[in-house]
Amino acid sequence: MAFIIAVAVTVAIVWAIPLICWGRLVAGALAALVVGTLWGHPFFHVNLGPLPVTLDRVLLMGVLLVALVSQRWGWAQAKPLSKGDLLLGLFLGTLLIATFTHDWTSHQYRPVSYLVFWYLMPAMLYWIMRRAVWREREVGWVLTALSGLAVYLAATAVAEVCGWTGLVVPRYITSDKFSEFLGRGRGPLLNPVGNGLFITAGLIGLLLACFRAERGPNRLALSGAVASCLAGLYATLTRSVWMGASAGMALVVWQVCPPRVARYVLIGATIVGSCGVWSKWQNLTAFKRDKNVSVAEMSQSAELRPVLAAVAWRMFLDRPILGCGLGQYKSADREYYSERWDDLPASAARPYHQHNVFLALLTETGLVGAVIMMGLLVTWIGQAWRLWRDVERPTRVRHFGLLGLAVIVAYLINGMFHDVSVIPMVHALLFMLAGAIRGLAVSVEGPTVGPRLDKSGPERRNLRLPALASR
């Protein structure tokens, strides 16, 4: 085992050092995100109690160490604290209290694992991206990385659904060893919702690139990539993913297209979509998706959502302030399954985890944690919106704000039907984009780097760029 750990650490360092030296903190954080998505825990890990070692975690620790000392080299900027930063710190503090004031050793330290992997490590990505020096070059790296990753994930999802196992890499994606969601486009994250959120992020980036590109081969290639992402989204066979991606694309069309064009496109898409949903309603409410789950079981899973919501509500009423403790939901919900709601016994929902990220947060961290998290998301939405509406920014930078806004919208929609907080890398994506948007808010996009210049100065006038033609 020591040899395996040594090899993993060596490989991570060999790749991390030149990457960080060439691309600074942004490239290092992107590498951690991509490695964690493609070669995460199922691909390779070393068990060290409740905190297994994976390649992306070693890489992230290396980037974090560089970020701590990188300001002296000009790779990072000291930036004033914002309301979002304070809310994030308060939220993490609430999670620490919700973890260690309860039985944090239960289920082989599962609460500690949830805290570290689903919240603290994404918060590290937020801090790294917020601290990094930002120019248009770094923005382009993020957009390109997300787009390329989305095309790969979409192609893999299509191959999974079509049964082309020879084209699915890594091989564990189609392995019966991981039986949950087998048969859907679950990708290397082994979850169709997480896979769909990453594809949605790349799809939005590609769609915005289509608007920026001039007519010709570039736009044709980008359109092909958009089509492949749409096929990948369909291959997830997950309704919430479809709704989240549709909302993100509608947001882009509404904001980027000329008002009259946007109006007709959205009205037409709404009519076509409504007709399609109405004509295929029976198929959409119950259809074969997972290889090892029948249509009847899939239908029952959807019918149990009201029971899960009722259980969560009663759990909240019993512990309204700080909840039952982070990662303690399945331990605390047992006493509620002896009751019945209508004609459906609550015991039928016993094997299921909570299907709503906000109800899960409400039960585990109480009103305090849920309110702070909602305030944090609202703050991030405001920051992304202001970046998009800043007409003095380069178009690609403004589009980055719109991308962040679309991803948050997709996260909220998927979160209404799934506890997306426990899906690997989802919070890493969300927190990383939020940190990048915060970092861009106080950085100059251009050949020079430094704090945001005063609008009255001549340097600021030189940075002024025309807004999109549609706005």
C-alpha positions in Angstrom: 0.0 0.0 0.0 2.8 2.4 0.8 4.2 1.8 -2.7 0.9 2.6 -4.3 0.6 5.8 -2.3 4.1 6.8 -3.3 3.4 6.2 -7.0 0.1 8.2 -6.8 1.8 11.1 -5.1 4.7 11.0 -7.5 2.5 11.0 -10.5 0.4 13.9 -9.2 3.5 16.0 -8.4 5.1 15.3 -11.8 2.0 16.5 -13.5 1.2 19.3 -11.1 4.5 21.2 -11.0 4.8 22.1 -14.7 1.1 22.6 -15.0 1.0 25.1 -12.1 4.2 26.8 -13.2 2.8 27.3 -16.7 -0.8 28.0 -15.9 -0.7 29.2 -12.4 -3.5 28.5 -10.0 -6.4 28.4 -12.5 -4.8 25.6 -14.5 -4.0 23.6 -11.3 -7.6 23.9 -10.0 -8.9 22.9 -13.4 -6.6 19.9 -13.4 -8.0 18.8 -10.0 -11.6 19.1 -11.3 -10.9 17.2 -14.5 -8.9 14.4 -12.8 -11.6 14.1 -10.1 -14.3 13.8 -12.7 -12.5 11.3 -15.0 -10.3 9.4 -12.7 -11.8 9.7 -9.2 -12.5 7.3 -6.4 -13.9 4.4 -8.5 -10.9 4.5 -10.8 -8.2 4.6 -8.2 -8.1 5.1 -4.4 -6.1 4.0 -1.4 -8.2 3.3 1.7 -6.9 5.3 4.7 -9.9 5.0 7.1 -12.7 7.5 6.4 -10.6 9.6 4.1 -9.4 7.6 1.1 -6.6 9.0 -1.0 -7.4 9.7 -4.7 -5.4 11.3 -7.5 -7.5 14.5 -7.6 -7.3 14.9 -3.8 -3.5 14.7 -3.8 -3.4 17.2 -6.7 -5.8 19.6 -5.0 -3.6 19.6 -1.9 -0.6 20.4 -4.0 -2.4 23.3 -5.7 -3.7 24.5 -2.3 -0.1 24.6 -0.9 1.0 26.6 -3.9 -1.9 29.0 -3.5 -0.9 29.6 0.1 2.6 31.0 -0.9 1.9 32.1 -4.5 1.2 35.8 -3.8 4.9 36.6 -3.5 5.4 35.3 -7.0 2.5 37.3 -8.5 0.3 34.3 -9.1 -2.4 35.3 -6.6 -4.1 38.5 -5.5 -5.3 39.6 -2.1 -8.9 40.5 -2.6 -11.3 42.1 -0.2 -13.9 39.9 1.5 -17.4 40.0 0.0 -20.7 39.1 1.4 -20.5 35.7 -0.4 -17.1 35.0 1.2 -18.5 35.7 4.7 -21.6 33.6 4.0 -19.5 30.7 2.8 -17.3 30.9 5.9 -20.5 31.0 8.1 -21.9 28.0 6.2 -18.8 25.9 6.7 -18.8 26.8 10.4 -22.4 25.6 10.6 -21.5 22.4 8.9 -18.6 21.8 11.4 -21.1 22.3 14.3 -23.7 20.0 12.7 -21.0 17.4 12.2 -19.1 17.3 15.5 -22.0 18.0 17.9 -23.5 14.6 16.8 -22.1 11.1 16.4 -19.5 11.9 13.8 -18.0 8.4 14.1 -21.2 6.6 12.9 -21.1 4.4 9.8 -17.3 4.4 9.6 -17.0 8.2 10.0 -19.5 9.0 7.2 -20.3 12.5 8.5 -16.7 13.4 8.5 -16.3 12.1 4.9 -19.4 14.2 3.8 -18.0 17.3 5.4 -14.5 16.9 3.9 -15.3 15.7 0.4 -18.7 17.4 -0.4 -18.0 20.8 1.2 -14.5 21.5 2.5 -12.7 20.4 -0.6 -15.1 22.3 -3.0 -14.5 25.3 -0.7 -10.8 25.0 -1.3 -11.4 25.2 -5.0 -13.5 28.3 -4.4 -10.7 29.9 -2.5 -8.1 29.0 -5.0 -10.1 30.4 -8.0 -11.1 33.5 -6.0 -7.4 34.1 -5.1 -6.0 33.5 -8.6 -5.0 36.2 -11.0 -7.5 36.4 -13.8 -7.1 37.5 -17.4 -9.0 36.6 -20.5 -6.6 33.8 -21.1 -7.6 32.1 -17.8 -11.3 32.5 -18.7 -10.7 30.9 -22.0 -9.0 27.9 -20.3 -12.0 27.3 -18.0 -14.5 27.5 -20.9 -12.4 25.2 -23.1 -11.8 22.7 -20.4 -15.5 22.5 -19.5 -16.6 22.3 -23.1 -14.1 19.5 -24.0 -15.0 17.6 -20.8 -18.7 17.9 -21.7 -18.2 16.5 -25.2 -16.3 13.5 -23.8 -18.9 12.9 -21.2 -21.7 13.2 -23.7 -20.0 10.7 -26.1 -19.5 8.3 -23.2 -23.2 8.6 -22.2 -24.4 7.8 -25.7 -22.1 4.8 -25.9 -23.4 3.5 -22.6 -27.0 3.7 -23.6 -26.4 2.2 -27.0 -24.4 -0.7 -25.5 -21.1 0.2 -27.2 -19.0 -0.9 -24.2 -15.8 -1.0 -26.2 -16.0 2.8 -26.6 -16.6 3.5 -22.9 -13.5 4.5 -21.1 -12.8 4.1 -18.1 -14.1 0.5 -18.2 -15.6 0.6 -14.7 -18.4 2.8 -16.0 -20.1 -0.3 -17.6 -19.1 -2.7 -14.8 -21.8 -4.6 -12.9 -19.8 -4.0 -9.8 -21.4 -0.6 -9.7 -25.0 -1.5 -10.3 -26.8 1.7 -9.5 -28.0 3.6 -12.6 -26.4 1.0 -14.8 -27.9 1.4 -18.3 -28.1 5.2 -18.2 -25.5 7.7 -19.3 -24.0 7.9 -15.8 -20.4 8.6 -17.0 -17.3 8.3 -14.8 -19.2 9.8 -11.9 -21.5 6.8 -12.0 -24.5 9.2 -11.6 -26.6 10.5 -14.5 -27.5 13.7 -12.6 -23.9 14.6 -11.9 -22.9 13.6 -15.5 -25.8 15.8 -16.8 -24.7 18.8 -14.8 -21.2 18.7 -16.2 -22.6 18.2 -19.7 -24.9 21.2 -19.1 -22.0 23.4 -18.1 -20.1 22.5 -21.2 -23.1 22.8 -23.4 -23.8 26.4 -22.2 -20.1 27.3 -22.8 -20.3 25.9 -26.4 -23.6 27.6 -27.0 -22.1 31.0 -26.0 -19.0 30.3 -28.1 -21.4 29.8 -31.1 -22.7 33.3 -30.5 -19.2 34.7 -30.4 -17.9 32.8 -33.4 -18.1 34.1 -36.9 -19.9 32.1 -39.6 -17.7 29.4 -41.1 -15.9 26.2 -40.1 -15.6 27.3 -36.4 -19.3 27.8 -35.9 -20.0 24.6 -37.8 -17.7 22.7 -35.5 -19.1 24.3 -32.4 -22.7 23.5 -33.6 -21.6 19.8 -33.9 -20.3 19.9 -30.4 -23.5 21.4 -29.1 -25.5 18.6 -30.9 -23.3 15.9 -29.3 -23.9 17.5 -25.8 -27.7 17.4 -26.5 -27.4 13.7 -27.3 -25.5 13.1 -24.2 -28.1 14.9 -22.1 -30.8 12.8 -23.6 -28.7 9.7 -22.8 -28.8 10.4 -19.1 -32.5 9.5 -19.3 -33.1 11.8 -16.3 -36.0 14.3 -16.4 -34.4 16.8 -14.0 -31.3 17.0 -16.1 -33.4 17.7 -19.2 -35.3 20.5 -17.3 -32.1 22.0 -15.9 -30.4 22.1 -19.3 -33.5 23.5 -21.0 -33.7 26.3 -18.4 -30.0 27.1 -18.9 -30.3 27.3 -22.7 -33.5 29.4 -22.4 -31.6 31.8 -20.2 -28.8 32.1 -22.7 -31.2 32.7 -25.6 -33.2 35.3 -23.6 -30.1 37.2 -22.7 -27.9 37.0 -25.8 -30.3 37.0 -28.7 -32.0 40.2 -29.9 -35.3 40.6 -27.9 -37.6 39.9 -30.8 -35.7 36.8 -31.9 -35.4 35.5 -28.3 -39.2 36.0 -27.8 -40.1 33.9 -30.9 -37.5 31.2 -30.1 -38.6 30.8 -26.5 -42.3 30.8 -27.4 -41.7 28.3 -30.2 -39.6 26.1 -28.0 -42.2 26.2 -25.2 -45.0 25.2 -27.6 -43.0 22.3 -29.1 -41.8 21.1 -25.7 -45.3 21.3 -24.2 -46.8 19.3 -27.1 -44.0 16.7 -26.8 -44.5 16.3 -23.1 -48.3 16.0 -23.5 -48.0 13.4 -26.2 -45.4 11.3 -24.4 -46.6 11.9 -20.8 -47.1 8.2 -20.0 -43.7 7.4 -21.3 -42.1 10.2 -19.3 -43.7 9.4 -16.0 -42.7 5.7 -16.2 -40.1 4.2 -18.6 -37.3 1.7 -18.5 -34.0 3.5 -17.6 -31.8 1.5 -15.2 -30.7 -1.9 -16.4 -31.4 -3.6 -13.1 -34.6 -1.7 -12.2 -38.1 -2.4 -13.6 -40.5 0.2 -14.9 -42.8 -0.5 -11.9 -39.9 0.1 -9.5 -39.0 3.3 -11.3 -42.6 4.5 -11.0 -42.8 3.6 -7.3 -39.6 5.6 -6.7 -41.3 8.7 -8.1 -44.5 8.1 -6.1 -42.5 7.9 -2.9 -41.2 11.5 -3.2 -44.2 12.9 -1.2 -43.5 10.4 1.6 -39.8 11.4 1.6 -40.8 15.1 1.8 -43.3 14.4 4.6 -40.6 12.4 6.6 -38.1 15.3 6.1 -40.7 17.9 7.2 -41.4 16.0 10.4 -37.7 15.5 11.1 -37.3 19.3 10.7 -40.1 20.0 13.1 -38.5 17.8 15.7 -35.0 19.5 15.3 -35.7 22.9 13.6 -32.5 24.8 14.5 -29.4 22.7 13.8 -31.0 19.5 12.5 -30.1 15.9 13.2 -26.4 16.3 12.1 -24.6 16.3 8.8 -24.6 12.8 7.3 -27.1 11.5 9.9 -30.2 11.4 7.8 -30.4 7.7 7.3 -29.8 7.1 11.0 -32.4 9.6 12.2 -35.2 8.8 9.8 -35.9 5.3 11.1 -38.4 6.2 13.7 -40.7 7.9 11.1 -41.3 4.9 8.9 -43.9 3.3 11.2 -46.4 5.9 10.1 -48.6 6.0 7.0 -49.6 8.7 4.6 -52.8 8.2 2.6 -52.8 4.6 1.2 -49.0 4.4 0.8 -47.0 3.0 3.8 -44.1 5.1 4.8 -42.0 1.9 5.2 -41.9 1.6 1.4 -39.6 4.6 1.4 -37.2 3.2 4.0 -34.4 2.3 1.6 -34.3 5.6 -0.2 -32.2 8.7 0.6 -33.8 12.1 0.6 -34.6 13.2 -3.0 -34.3 17.0 -2.5 -31.0 18.7 -1.6 -32.8 21.5 0.3 -34.9 19.1 2.4 -31.8 17.1 3.1 -29.9 20.2 4.2 -32.9 21.3 6.3 -33.1 18.0 8.1 -29.3 17.7 8.7 -28.3 21.3 9.5 -31.7 22.8 10.4 -33.0 26.2 9.5 -29.6 27.8 10.2 -27.7 25.8 7.5 -30.5 25.9 5.0 -31.0 29.6 5.2 -27.3 30.3 5.0 -27.0 28.0 1.9 -29.9 29.7 0.2 -28.4 33.1 0.9 -25.1 31.9 -0.5 -26.7 30.7 -3.7 -28.6 34.0 -4.1 -25.4 36.0 -3.5 -23.6 33.9 -6.2 -26.5 34.5 -8.6 -26.2 38.2 -8.0 -22.4 38.2 -8.6 -22.8 36.2 -11.8 -25.6 38.5 -13.0 -23.5 41.6 -12.4 -20.5 40.2 -14.3 -22.8 39.4 -17.2 -24.4 42.9 -17.2 -21.0 44.7 -16.9 -20.8 46.0 -20.5 -17.3 47.2 -20.1 -16.0 43.7 -19.8 -14.8 41.6 -22.8 -17.6 39.5 -24.3 -16.0 36.2 -23.3 -15.7 37.4 -19.7 -19.4 38.5 -19.6 -20.4 35.1 -21.0 -18.5 33.5 -18.2 -20.9 35.2 -15.8 -23.9 34.0 -17.8 -22.4 30.4 -17.8 -22.2 30.5 -14.0 -25.7 31.8 -13.7 -27.0 28.9 -16.0 -25.1 26.3 -14.0 -26.6 27.6 -10.7 -30.1 27.4 -12.3 -29.5 23.8 -13.4 -28.2 23.0 -9.9 -31.3 24.4 -8.3 -33.6 22.5 -10.7 -31.8 19.2 -10.2 -31.7 19.8 -6.5 -35.5 19.8 -6.3 -35.5 16.2 -7.3 -32.2 14.8 -6.1 -29.8 15.4 -3.2 -27.1 16.7 -5.5 -24.8 17.5 -2.6 -23.7 13.9 -2.2 -23.0 13.4 -5.9 -19.2 13.4 -6.5 -17.7 16.6 -8.0 -21.0 18.5 -8.3 -20.1 20.9 -5.5 -16.6 21.1 -6.9 -18.0 22.4 -10.2 -20.4 24.8 -8.5 -17.9 26.2 -6.0 -15.1 26.5 -8.5 -17.3 28.6 -10.9 -18.5 30.8 -8.0 -14.9 31.4 -6.9 -13.9 32.2 -10.5 -16.7 34.7 -10.8 -15.8 36.3 -7.5 -12.1 36.5 -8.6 -13.1 38.1 -11.9 -15.2 40.7 -10.1 -12.1 42.4 -8.8 -9.7 41.7 -11.6 -8.9 43.4 -14.9 -9.3 41.3 -18.0 -6.5 42.3 -20.3 -2.8 42.2 -20.7 -2.2 43.7 -17.3 -3.2 42.2 -13.9 -4.2 44.1 -10.8 -7.2 45.4 -8.9 -10.1 46.8 -10.8 -9.3 50.3 -12.0 -11.3 53.4 -11.3 -13.8 54.1 -14.1 -12.8 57.7 -14.4 -9.2 57.0 -15.3 -7.8 56.8 -18.8 -6.7 53.2 -18.3 -10.3 52.2 -17.6 -11.5 53.9 -20.8 -8.9 51.9 -22.8 -10.5 48.7 -21.5 -14.0 49.7 -22.5 -15.5 47.3 -25.1 -18.8 47.5 -26.8 -21.6 45.4 -25.5 -23.2 42.6 -27.4 -25.2 43.8 -30.4 -28.3 42.4 -28.9 -28.0 44.5 -25.7 
